C-alpha cells in the first residue's frame, strides 16, 4: 500500500486552530485522523491517560525537546530527529530503546499538510528504530508563539550492558572511537536556515545509532562510556567525559573525519568542526584490548561504517583535552563558548 496520504482537512480547516487544542471534538478528530493512524499500536487504541507497560529489570529513562528551525532541512526533519534523538540517548546509557512518548506544541495556523509530514516522518523513524510511540500530549498556542511546532519526546529502554556505561567508568589508557564524519547536521541546518548557496547539498547525519551500539554490547566489548555528539559537538563530549572521569584526553586531529564541503563551510564561517552539532554520530570509549574488534563491529553498520580511533584518555588535569594538529603542534580543545547556532535541535 502506498505511503502517500491525501491531505484532507480536519473540521473543514486546512490549518491548526485553537479549537484543536481544546480537548473537544476538534482535538479528537485531529488525533483520530492524523496521530493514531500513523502511530498505530494497541496502547494508543486504549485511549487512556497513559500507557501501561510490562517491563522488568533495570531500565533507562530520558527526555528531550526539539525546537529546530527550519522544521525540514536536507536529510531529515524535526519529526525524525525527535525519535532519533531520544532513541540515541537511551542507547548511550547501554539500553535497548523500547517505548517513547510524544508531546506536541502546535502553533495556530500550522498547515495540516506540514503536521502530517512530521507525524509520518516520526512514525517511519520509530518503525525503523524498533520503538513504539505509546502515549503523548497535544497543545495549541496562539499564532506566532511556536515557530510552527515543538516536540517533546521521552523514552524508556531495557538495560542490556553487563556493566555501567558512564563517564565514571573511563580509565587511563582507554581509547576513543568515533562513529563517522562530524559536522554535517549543524551545517545542513545552518545552510537551510540562512539559505546558503552551496555548490553541493550537505545533508544532516540524523539517524538512529542504537544498532551499532547494541552490537558492541552484545558482542562483549568492554564499553566504558558512550556519548552522542549533539549540541557542542565532539569537543563538548570529550571535555564532559574527561571532567567526570577525572582524566585528561589526547586526540589526533588528522584522524577525525570531516567532509571537504563541511570543512570548507566551517572555514568560511570561522567555525571549528569539533564544535558543530551532529545527530547521528557518537563516540565510544573502549578498553584498549578491544579496539580492533570494536571497530570491525561498528564498520558492519551503515551509520558507523566509517568508524575510526581518534585518541585516548590518560592521566592529567581533569577535563583537559589536547588535540595534536596535522603539522605536529598541539592545541587545547574546550567546550563551545556561547551558542554557535541556536535552535539546532
PAVOTI-382681 format. One line per field, with one value per residue (C-alpha): x, y, z; residue in three letters. Coordinates in Angstrom, 1 decimal, m for minus. Each point is the difference from the previous one (the first is absolute). Layout:
<sites>
X	(X/...)
Y	(Y/...)
Z	(Z/...)
rest	(ALA/...)
</sites>
This chain:
<sites>
X	(0.0/1.3/1.3/m1.5/m2.9/m2.7/0.4/m3.5/m1.2/m1.2/m3.3/0.1/3.3/3.3/2.0/0.3/m2.5/m0.3/m2.9/2.3/1.6/m3.2/m0.5/m3.4/m1.2/2.7/2.7/m1.5/m0.3/3.6/1.2/m2.2/0.9/3.8/1.6/m1.5/0.1/3.7/1.1/m2.4/0.4/m2.2/1.2/m1.4/m3.2/m0.8/m0.3/1.0/1.9/3.2/1.5/0.3/3.2/1.2/3.7/2.5/3.6/2.1/m1.4/1.4/m2.3/0.7/m1.8/0.7/m1.7/0.4/m0.3/2.0/m0.4/m0.8/m2.2/1.3/3.6/2.2/0.1/m2.6/m2.7/m1.2/m2.1/2.7/2.4/m2.3/m0.1/3.7/1.1/m1.7/0.8/3.6/0.0/m1.3/2.7/2.7/m1.2/0.6/m3.7/m2.1/m2.6/m3.6/m2.7/m0.3/m2.5/m0.6/m1.3/m0.9/m0.3/m1.6/m0.3/m3.3/0.1/2.4/m1.1/m1.4/2.0/3.2/m1.2/m0.8/3.6/1.5/m2.2/0.7/3.7/m0.1/m2.0/2.5/3.0/m1.6/m0.7/3.6/1.4/m2.3/m1.7/m3.7/m1.5/m2.5/m1.3/0.1/m1.5/m1.2/m0.2/m0.7/1.4/m0.8/1.3/3.6/0.8/1.7/1.6/m2.3/0.4/2.1/0.3/1.0/0.8/0.8/1.2/0.6/2.2/1.3/3.6/2.0/3.5/1.6/1.9/m0.9/0.6/0.8/2.9/1.0/1.0/2.7/3.5/3.4/1.1/m3.6/m0.4/m2.4/m1.8/m2.1/m2.8/0.4/0.5/m1.0/m1.7/m2.6/m3.1/0.9/1.1/m3.1/m2.3/2.0/0.0/m3.8/m0.7/2.3/m0.7/3.7/0.7/2.3/1.5/m1.1/m2.8/1.1/m2.4/m0.5/1.4/m3.2/m0.5/m0.5/3.3/m1.5/0.8/3.9/m0.1/m2.0/2.3/3.0/m1.8/m1.3/3.5/1.5/2.1/1.3/m1.9/0.8/m2.0/m2.2/m0.8/m2.1/1.5/m2.9/0.2/3.6/1.2/3.0/1.9/m2.7/m0.4/3.7/0.3/m3.1/1.1/3.5/m1.2/m2.2/2.6/2.6/2.3/1.6/m0.4/2.1/m1.3/1.6/m1.7/1.2/m2.0/m3.4/m2.0/m1.5/m1.5/1.8/m3.2/m0.8/3.6/m0.2/m3.2/1.5/3.1/m2.1/m2.1/2.7/m1.4/2.0/m1.5/0.7/m2.7/m2.6/m3.1/m0.7/m3.2/1.3/3.5/1.4/3.3/0.6/2.7/1.2/2.7/3.3/m0.1/m3.4/0.7/0.5/m3.0/m2.2/1.0/m0.8/m3.5/m0.7/1.0/m2.6/m2.8/m0.9/m0.2/3.5/1.8/2.6/0.9/3.6/2.2/0.8/1.7/0.2/m0.6/3.0/1.2/0.1/m2.1/m3.6/m1.9/3.0/m0.3/3.0/m0.1/3.1/m0.3/0.8/3.5/0.9/m0.9/m2.6/m2.9/m2.5/m3.5/m2.6/m3.8/m1.7/m0.3/m3.5/m2.6/1.5/m3.3/m3.3/m2.9/2.2/m2.1)
Y	(0.0/3.5/2.2/3.0/1.6/2.3/3.4/0.0/2.8/m0.4/1.6/1.8/1.7/m0.4/1.5/m0.5/2.1/0.7/m2.3/m2.9/0.5/0.3/m3.7/m0.2/m1.3/1.8/m1.5/m3.5/0.3/1.2/m3.0/m2.4/1.2/0.7/m1.4/m3.4/m1.3/1.0/m1.4/m3.0/m2.2/m1.6/2.5/3.0/m1.9/m0.3/3.9/0.1/2.8/m2.0/m3.3/m3.0/m1.8/m3.4/0.5/m1.9/0.6/3.2/2.7/3.2/3.1/3.2/3.0/2.8/2.9/1.0/3.6/m0.2/2.7/m0.6/m3.0/m1.7/0.0/m2.0/m3.6/0.1/2.0/0.7/m3.1/m2.6/1.9/m0.1/m3.8/m0.5/2.4/m1.9/m3.4/1.0/1.3/m3.3/m1.9/2.2/m1.4/m3.5/m0.7/m1.5/2.7/m1.2/2.6/3.7/2.7/3.0/3.4/2.6/3.7/1.3/3.6/1.3/0.2/m2.9/m1.7/m3.5/m1.3/1.1/m1.7/m3.2/0.0/0.3/m2.7/m2.4/0.6/m0.8/m3.1/m1.2/0.8/m1.9/m3.1/m0.1/0.5/m2.8/2.2/0.8/3.4/m1.0/3.2/3.7/3.4/2.8/3.8/2.9/3.5/3.3/1.0/1.2/m1.8/m3.3/0.3/m2.6/m2.8/m1.3/m3.7/m1.6/m3.7/m2.2/m3.6/m3.1/m2.9/m3.3/0.1/m2.7/1.1/m2.4/2.9/3.6/2.1/3.5/2.5/m1.1/m3.4/1.4/m1.0/1.3/m1.6/m0.5/0.8/2.4/m1.3/2.4/m1.5/2.2/3.4/3.0/3.3/m0.7/0.5/3.5/1.1/m1.4/1.8/3.2/m0.1/m0.6/2.8/2.6/m1.2/m0.4/m0.6/m3.1/m1.7/m3.4/m0.8/m0.9/m2.4/m0.5/m3.2/m0.5/m3.7/m2.6/m1.3/m2.7/m2.9/0.3/0.8/m3.0/m2.1/1.1/m0.9/m3.4/m0.9/0.6/3.0/1.8/3.2/2.5/3.0/1.1/3.6/1.3/3.1/2.4/3.6/1.0/m2.8/m2.2/2.5/0.3/m3.8/m0.5/2.7/m1.1/m3.6/1.0/2.3/m2.7/m2.7/2.2/m0.6/1.9/m1.0/0.2/m0.2/m0.1/2.7/m1.7/m3.1/1.9/m0.3/3.2/0.2/2.6/2.0/0.1/1.1/2.7/1.5/m0.1/1.7/2.7/0.7/m0.3/m3.2/m2.9/m3.3/m1.4/2.3/m0.5/m2.1/m3.5/m2.1/m3.4/m0.2/m1.3/m0.7/m3.3/m0.3/m3.6/m2.0/0.0/m3.8/0.3/2.8/m2.2/m2.1/3.0/1.7/m3.1/m0.2/3.7/m0.2/m2.6/2.5/2.7/2.8/m0.8/m1.5/2.8/m0.6/0.9/0.2/3.7/0.0/m1.1/1.0/0.4/1.3/3.7/3.1/m1.0/1.2/1.1/m1.2/0.5/m0.3/m0.8/1.9/m1.0/1.6/m1.5/3.0/m0.3/2.1/m0.1/m1.1/1.6/0.2/2.3/3.5/1.3/m1.2/m0.7/m0.6/0.3/m2.2/m2.8/m2.9)
Z	(0.0/m0.8/2.8/m1.7/1.9/m1.3/1.8/1.2/2.3/3.6/0.9/m3.4/0.9/m1.8/2.9/3.8/1.9/3.7/0.1/m0.8/3.4/2.0/0.8/m1.7/m3.4/m2.0/2.1/m0.3/m3.7/m0.4/2.1/m1.9/m3.5/0.4/3.2/0.7/m3.6/m0.2/3.4/m0.2/3.0/2.7/2.8/m1.9/m1.0/3.7/0.1/3.6/1.9/m0.2/m1.2/2.3/m0.8/0.9/0.9/2.1/1.1/m0.1/m2.3/m1.5/m0.3/m1.8/m1.4/m2.5/m1.8/m3.6/m1.3/m3.2/m2.6/m2.9/0.6/m3.1/m1.0/m2.4/1.1/2.8/1.9/3.5/0.1/m0.8/2.2/3.0/m0.3/m0.7/2.7/2.8/m1.4/m0.1/3.5/1.2/m1.9/1.6/3.3/m1.1/m0.6/m2.7/m0.8/0.3/0.6/m0.7/0.9/m2.2/1.0/m2.7/0.4/m3.2/m1.1/m1.2/m3.8/m0.5/m3.3/0.6/m2.9/1.8/3.2/m1.9/m1.5/3.4/1.5/m2.9/0.3/3.8/m0.6/m2.7/2.2/2.9/m2.1/m1.3/3.5/1.4/2.6/0.7/0.7/2.6/1.6/m0.6/0.4/m2.2/0.6/m2.2/0.5/m1.6/m3.4/0.2/3.3/m1.2/m3.5/m1.3/2.5/2.8/1.1/3.3/0.1/2.9/m0.2/2.0/m0.9/1.6/1.2/m1.9/1.0/2.4/1.8/0.4/m3.1/1.3/0.3/3.5/m1.5/m2.3/0.9/m1.1/m3.2/m1.3/m3.7/m1.7/m3.0/m2.3/m2.0/m3.1/m1.5/2.0/m0.5/m2.7/2.1/1.2/m3.4/m1.7/2.3/m0.2/m3.8/m0.2/2.6/m1.6/m3.6/m0.7/m3.7/0.3/m3.0/1.4/2.4/3.5/1.6/3.8/1.4/2.1/0.7/2.6/1.4/2.2/m2.2/0.0/3.7/0.8/m2.1/2.0/3.2/m1.2/m1.2/3.4/m0.9/3.2/m0.7/2.8/m1.2/m2.9/m1.0/m2.9/m1.5/m0.3/1.3/0.6/m2.3/0.6/2.0/2.7/0.1/0.7/2.6/1.9/0.2/0.9/2.8/1.6/m0.4/1.6/m2.9/m3.0/m3.6/m3.1/m3.5/m3.5/m2.1/m3.3/0.9/0.4/m3.2/m1.2/m3.6/m2.2/m0.6/3.7/0.7/m2.7/1.5/3.5/m1.2/m1.8/3.0/2.6/1.6/1.6/m1.2/3.4/1.4/m2.7/0.9/m1.2/0.2/m1.1/1.4/3.3/1.7/1.8/2.6/0.1/1.6/m2.0/m0.6/m1.6/m2.6/m3.1/0.7/0.8/m3.2/m2.0/1.6/m0.6/m3.6/m0.7/0.5/m2.5/2.5/1.4/m3.0/0.1/3.7/1.1/3.0/0.8/3.4/3.6/3.6/2.2/3.4/0.1/1.0/0.2/m3.1/m2.0/m3.6/m2.3/m3.7/m2.1/m3.2/m3.5/0.2/3.4/2.2/2.8/1.1/2.9/m1.0/2.2/0.1/m2.4/1.5/m0.4/m2.6/m3.4/m1.6/1.9/m0.6/m1.4/1.5)
rest	(UNK/UNK/UNK/UNK/UNK/UNK/UNK/UNK/UNK/UNK/UNK/UNK/UNK/UNK/UNK/UNK/UNK/UNK/UNK/UNK/UNK/UNK/UNK/UNK/UNK/UNK/UNK/UNK/UNK/UNK/UNK/UNK/UNK/UNK/UNK/UNK/UNK/UNK/UNK/UNK/UNK/UNK/UNK/UNK/UNK/UNK/UNK/UNK/UNK/UNK/UNK/UNK/UNK/UNK/UNK/UNK/UNK/UNK/UNK/UNK/UNK/UNK/UNK/UNK/UNK/UNK/UNK/UNK/UNK/UNK/UNK/UNK/UNK/UNK/UNK/UNK/UNK/UNK/UNK/UNK/UNK/UNK/UNK/UNK/UNK/UNK/UNK/UNK/UNK/UNK/UNK/UNK/UNK/UNK/UNK/UNK/UNK/UNK/UNK/UNK/UNK/UNK/UNK/UNK/UNK/UNK/UNK/UNK/UNK/UNK/UNK/UNK/UNK/UNK/UNK/UNK/UNK/UNK/UNK/UNK/UNK/UNK/UNK/UNK/UNK/UNK/UNK/UNK/UNK/UNK/UNK/UNK/UNK/UNK/UNK/UNK/UNK/UNK/UNK/UNK/UNK/UNK/UNK/UNK/UNK/UNK/UNK/UNK/UNK/UNK/UNK/UNK/UNK/UNK/UNK/UNK/UNK/UNK/UNK/UNK/UNK/UNK/UNK/UNK/UNK/UNK/UNK/UNK/UNK/UNK/UNK/UNK/UNK/UNK/UNK/UNK/UNK/UNK/UNK/UNK/UNK/UNK/UNK/UNK/UNK/UNK/UNK/UNK/UNK/UNK/UNK/UNK/UNK/UNK/UNK/UNK/UNK/UNK/UNK/UNK/UNK/UNK/UNK/UNK/UNK/UNK/UNK/UNK/UNK/UNK/UNK/UNK/UNK/UNK/UNK/UNK/UNK/UNK/UNK/UNK/UNK/UNK/UNK/UNK/UNK/UNK/UNK/UNK/UNK/UNK/UNK/UNK/UNK/UNK/UNK/UNK/UNK/UNK/UNK/UNK/UNK/UNK/UNK/UNK/UNK/UNK/UNK/UNK/UNK/UNK/UNK/UNK/UNK/UNK/UNK/UNK/UNK/UNK/UNK/UNK/UNK/UNK/UNK/UNK/UNK/UNK/UNK/UNK/UNK/UNK/UNK/UNK/UNK/UNK/UNK/UNK/UNK/UNK/UNK/UNK/UNK/UNK/UNK/UNK/UNK/UNK/UNK/UNK/UNK/UNK/UNK/UNK/UNK/UNK/UNK/UNK/UNK/UNK/UNK/UNK/UNK/UNK/UNK/UNK/UNK/UNK/UNK/UNK/UNK/UNK/UNK/UNK/UNK/UNK/UNK/UNK/UNK/UNK/UNK/UNK/UNK/UNK/UNK/UNK/UNK/UNK/UNK/UNK/UNK/UNK/UNK/UNK/UNK/UNK/UNK/UNK/UNK/UNK/UNK/UNK/UNK/UNK/UNK/UNK/UNK)
</sites>
